[in-house]
Amino acid sequence: MINSGVELYLGNAAAMWRAVGEEVRAHGDHQRAETPVVSRILMTRDAGRERVAELLGSRLPGKALVIEDLFAGGEVAELPEDARVWQIPVMVRPAGPVAVPDGVRVVRVAGEDELAAAERVIVDGFPMAVYQPLLRGQALPPRVLGLPGWSVWLAYRDGVPAAAGYTFDDGTSAGLYWLATPPEHRGHGLGRALLSTAITAHPDRPFTLVATDAGLPLYESTGFASVGGTAWYTRRSQAAPHP
């Protein structure tokens, strides 16, 4: 069983990956979305750690694999040698206003060049090894600019792209994803300004996210509370076999 807050996040994440995936299939216990370099599996019911271990063997040649299991409850499957697992908090913020700091320019991305700048900030800010070296459009394909519910946000510091992330509104909640600030731009309130601007754009929606340790203080100070946890299992890409 998962609580209503975690269920809210699960619904948003499933809809978001259905919207952006190149090929998306629903299975009995999970949804699988294919992107250019990553296969994303989202468990949609409690299938047990043995099932997660089985799915970890479904990596496609040339792709990384990420499995997200919101039902894990601290249980970790026996992992392949090259697999890793993280336990990550799920957080929810009730609908309502938030103060937006002055002095930071935050825009909703509207064009492909600005989208590419946001993509670079995100990939470098985490950093996301799976997308490096970065090929434009692999992490954030241009079609997201026209997808219903999608908004990509970019914050500037002294005219330079310096923080980025995106939100997805599924009609019930708004999910925040991939909020990142590269190390050289941290400590200037950019993440707070971007997050507050995104919340203000969806005043009638509860917000959901999963938090890194570094992001917890920001999220807690803007009204998010932990409602549960999720386990992320990852395997890096494996070279495609020669024909």
C-alpha positions as CSV (number, residue, x, y, z in Angstrom):
1,M,0.0,0.0,0.0
2,I,1.1,3.6,-0.7
3,N,-0.4,6.7,0.8
4,S,-2.3,9.4,-1.1
5,G,0.7,11.7,-1.4
6,V,2.9,9.0,-2.9
7,E,0.0,8.0,-5.2
8,L,-0.3,11.6,-6.3
9,Y,3.4,11.6,-7.3
10,L,3.1,8.2,-9.0
11,G,0.2,9.4,-11.1
12,N,2.1,12.5,-12.2
13,A,5.3,10.6,-13.0
14,A,3.5,8.0,-15.0
15,A,1.6,10.6,-17.1
16,M,4.8,12.6,-17.6
17,W,6.7,9.7,-19.0
18,R,3.8,8.7,-21.2
19,A,3.8,12.1,-22.7
20,V,7.5,12.3,-23.5
21,G,8.5,8.7,-24.1
22,E,9.2,7.7,-27.7
23,E,7.6,4.3,-27.0
24,V,5.5,3.7,-23.9
25,R,4.0,0.4,-22.9
26,A,1.9,-0.4,-19.8
27,H,2.4,-3.9,-18.4
28,G,0.7,-5.6,-15.5
29,D,2.9,-4.2,-12.8
30,H,4.9,-1.5,-14.5
31,Q,5.1,1.1,-17.2
32,R,8.1,1.2,-19.5
33,A,9.0,4.4,-21.5
34,E,11.8,4.4,-24.0
35,T,13.9,7.6,-24.5
36,P,16.9,7.9,-26.8
37,V,19.5,6.7,-24.2
38,V,17.5,5.5,-21.2
39,S,14.7,3.0,-20.6
40,R,12.5,4.2,-17.7
41,I,10.5,1.6,-15.8
42,L,8.0,2.9,-13.2
43,M,6.5,0.2,-11.0
44,T,2.7,0.7,-10.8
45,R,2.0,-1.8,-8.1
46,D,3.9,-3.8,-5.5
47,A,5.4,-6.6,-7.4
48,G,8.1,-7.6,-4.9
49,R,11.9,-7.2,-5.1
50,E,12.3,-10.4,-7.1
51,R,10.3,-8.8,-9.9
52,V,12.5,-5.7,-9.7
53,A,15.6,-7.9,-9.9
54,E,14.1,-9.6,-13.0
55,L,13.4,-6.3,-14.7
56,L,16.9,-5.2,-14.0
57,G,17.9,-7.8,-16.6
58,S,15.8,-6.2,-19.3
59,R,18.4,-3.5,-20.2
60,L,18.5,-2.9,-23.9
61,P,21.8,-2.7,-25.8
62,G,23.2,0.9,-25.9
63,K,20.8,2.2,-23.3
64,A,20.9,2.8,-19.6
65,L,18.1,1.5,-17.4
66,V,16.3,3.2,-14.5
67,I,13.6,1.4,-12.4
68,E,11.6,3.4,-9.9
69,D,9.8,1.4,-7.2
70,L,7.6,3.4,-4.9
71,F,6.5,0.2,-3.1
72,A,10.0,-0.9,-2.0
73,G,9.8,0.3,1.6
74,G,13.5,0.0,2.2
75,E,13.8,-3.5,0.7
76,V,16.5,-3.8,-1.9
77,A,16.7,-6.5,-4.5
78,E,19.8,-8.5,-5.1
79,L,21.5,-6.3,-7.7
80,P,23.6,-7.1,-10.7
81,E,27.2,-6.2,-10.2
82,D,26.9,-3.0,-12.3
83,A,23.6,-1.8,-10.7
84,R,23.1,0.8,-8.0
85,V,20.1,1.7,-5.8
86,W,19.2,5.0,-4.1
87,Q,16.5,5.5,-1.5
88,I,14.9,8.9,-2.2
89,P,12.2,10.9,-0.4
90,V,8.9,11.7,-2.1
91,M,7.6,15.2,-1.2
92,V,4.3,17.0,-1.7
93,R,3.3,20.6,-1.3
94,P,-0.4,21.6,-0.9
95,A,-1.8,24.0,-3.4
96,G,-1.3,27.6,-2.3
97,P,0.7,30.8,-2.8
98,V,4.4,31.2,-2.3
99,A,6.7,34.3,-2.2
100,V,8.7,34.8,-5.4
101,P,12.2,36.4,-4.6
102,D,13.0,39.6,-6.5
103,G,16.1,40.1,-8.5
104,V,16.3,36.8,-10.4
105,R,15.1,36.5,-14.0
106,V,13.2,33.3,-14.5
107,V,11.5,32.4,-17.9
108,R,9.3,29.7,-19.2
109,V,11.3,28.4,-22.1
110,A,9.6,29.0,-25.5
111,G,12.3,28.4,-28.1
112,E,14.7,25.6,-29.1
113,D,17.9,27.5,-28.4
114,E,16.7,28.4,-24.9
115,L,15.6,24.8,-24.4
116,A,19.1,23.6,-25.3
117,A,20.5,26.0,-22.7
118,A,18.2,24.6,-20.1
119,E,19.2,21.1,-21.0
120,R,22.9,21.9,-20.7
121,V,22.3,23.5,-17.2
122,I,20.4,20.4,-16.0
123,V,22.8,17.8,-17.4
124,D,25.9,19.7,-16.1
125,G,24.2,20.7,-12.8
126,F,23.5,17.2,-11.4
127,P,25.6,16.0,-13.3
128,M,23.8,13.4,-15.4
129,A,26.5,11.0,-16.7
130,V,24.1,9.1,-18.9
131,Y,23.7,12.2,-21.1
132,Q,27.4,13.0,-21.3
133,P,28.8,13.9,-23.7
134,L,25.6,15.8,-24.3
135,L,23.9,15.6,-27.7
136,R,21.4,18.4,-28.1
137,G,17.8,17.2,-27.6
138,Q,18.6,13.9,-26.0
139,A,17.6,14.8,-22.4
140,L,15.0,17.5,-23.4
141,P,13.7,16.9,-27.0
142,P,12.3,19.9,-28.8
143,R,8.8,18.4,-28.8
144,V,8.4,19.0,-25.1
145,L,7.8,22.7,-26.0
146,G,4.5,21.6,-27.5
147,L,3.4,18.9,-25.1
148,P,0.3,19.7,-23.0
149,G,1.2,20.1,-19.4
150,W,5.0,20.5,-19.9
151,S,6.8,23.7,-18.9
152,V,10.6,24.1,-18.9
153,W,12.0,26.8,-16.7
154,L,15.3,28.6,-16.9
155,A,16.9,31.1,-14.5
156,Y,19.6,33.6,-15.4
157,R,22.5,35.0,-13.4
158,D,24.1,38.1,-14.9
159,G,22.6,37.1,-18.2
160,V,24.0,33.6,-18.1
161,P,21.7,30.4,-17.9
162,A,22.3,29.3,-14.4
163,A,19.4,27.1,-13.1
164,A,16.8,25.0,-14.8
165,G,14.1,22.4,-14.4
166,Y,10.7,21.4,-15.7
167,T,7.2,20.9,-14.5
168,F,4.4,18.6,-15.7
169,D,0.8,19.4,-14.9
170,D,-1.4,16.2,-15.3
171,G,-4.6,18.0,-14.5
172,T,-4.5,16.9,-10.9
173,S,-1.1,17.8,-9.7
174,A,2.1,19.5,-10.9
175,G,5.3,17.6,-10.7
176,L,8.7,19.2,-10.5
177,Y,11.6,17.4,-12.2
178,W,15.3,17.8,-12.7
179,L,15.8,21.1,-10.9
180,A,19.5,21.8,-11.0
181,T,22.0,24.6,-10.5
182,P,25.6,24.1,-11.6
183,P,28.2,24.5,-8.7
184,E,29.5,27.8,-9.9
185,H,26.0,29.4,-9.6
186,R,24.9,27.9,-6.3
187,G,24.2,30.1,-3.3
188,H,22.5,32.9,-5.2
189,G,18.8,32.0,-4.7
190,L,18.4,30.7,-8.3
191,G,16.7,27.4,-7.4
192,R,14.4,29.1,-5.0
193,A,13.4,31.7,-7.6
194,L,12.8,29.1,-10.2
195,L,10.8,26.8,-7.9
196,S,8.7,29.7,-6.6
197,T,8.0,30.9,-10.1
198,A,6.9,27.4,-11.2
199,I,4.6,27.0,-8.1
200,T,3.1,30.5,-8.8
201,A,2.3,29.4,-12.4
202,H,0.2,26.5,-11.0
203,P,-1.6,28.1,-8.0
204,D,-4.4,25.6,-7.8
205,R,-2.3,22.4,-8.0
206,P,-0.5,20.4,-5.3
207,F,3.1,19.9,-6.2
208,T,5.0,16.6,-6.1
209,L,8.7,15.8,-6.4
210,V,11.5,13.5,-5.3
211,A,14.3,15.2,-3.5
212,T,18.1,14.9,-3.4
213,D,19.8,15.6,-0.1
214,A,21.0,18.9,-1.4
215,G,17.5,20.0,-2.3
216,L,15.8,19.1,0.9
217,P,16.3,22.4,2.7
218,L,14.9,24.4,-0.2
219,Y,11.9,22.2,-0.6
220,E,11.1,22.1,3.1
221,S,11.4,25.9,3.3
222,T,8.8,26.3,0.5
223,G,6.2,24.1,2.1
224,F,7.0,20.6,0.8
225,A,6.8,17.7,3.3
226,S,8.0,14.1,2.9
227,V,5.2,11.7,2.4
228,G,7.1,8.5,1.7
229,G,10.0,7.2,-0.3
230,T,11.0,5.6,-3.5
231,A,13.9,3.3,-4.6
232,W,15.7,4.1,-7.8
233,Y,17.6,1.2,-9.4
234,T,20.0,2.1,-12.2
235,R,22.3,0.3,-14.7
236,R,24.5,2.2,-17.0
237,S,24.4,1.6,-20.8
238,Q,25.9,-1.4,-22.3
239,A,27.5,-1.3,-25.7
240,A,25.4,-2.6,-28.5
241,P,26.7,-5.9,-30.0
242,H,28.4,-5.8,-33.4
243,P,26.2,-7.0,-36.2
